[in-house]
């Protein structure tokens, strides 16, 4: 668990919590140690990305379950499309709030902001600046 925590850049406590609530799964050895598969690392990264988007853990769990399904029903797909569409609308609303704020920043402030963000965030700021110019 410690090695996984280090690689995933989360705490052991977080891994324990996610395991207890069923977000990630571990196999147990005869001596009761937890063994995590390679897929768990991918799931942990997915969970952390979802948390950055303020997606509740119960919704993250549902997304992980959908991700692992091999036989999706039309209703499941429709629900997922509806959810993603709502998230896109929410992001559009948040961008609409950001645009006027960006208009009030000077070039140095925009550069500072871009340096502090990840690649996607920096690209978004540059795109928003070009829209407001």
Residue, then its C-alpha position, 0 to 999 in steps of 0.5 A: x500500500x505504501x508503494x502504491x501511495x507513493x506512485x499515485x501521490x496519495x496518502x496510505x489513509x486515502x488508499x485505505x479509505x477508497x478501499x473501504x468504500x469500494x472505489x478500489x479493490x485489493x486482493x488479500x495474501x494469506x498473511x492478510x496483506x493487500x495486493x493492488x493490481x496495475x488497474x488500481x493505479x489508473x483508477x486512483x489517477x482517475x479518482x484524483x482527476x474527478x476530485x479536482x472537478x469536484x465530482x462527489x465520491x458516489x458519482x466517481x464510484x458510479x463512473x468506475x463501475x461504468x468504466x469496468x462494465x463490458x455490457x453497457x445497456x442503452x439506458x446506462x449510456x444515455x445516463x452517462x451522456x446526460x451527465x457529461x452534457x450537464x458537466x459541459x454546461x457547468x464548465x461553460x458557465x464557469x468559463x463565462x464567469x472567468x472571461x470578464x476576470x481575465x479581461x482585467x488581468x495584465x500580461x504579467x498576471x496572465x503569465x504568472x497564472x499560466x506558470x502556476x497551472x498544469x498544461x491543460x489549465x495553461x492552454x485554457x487560459x491562453x484560449x480565453x485570453x485570445x477570446x477576450x482580445 
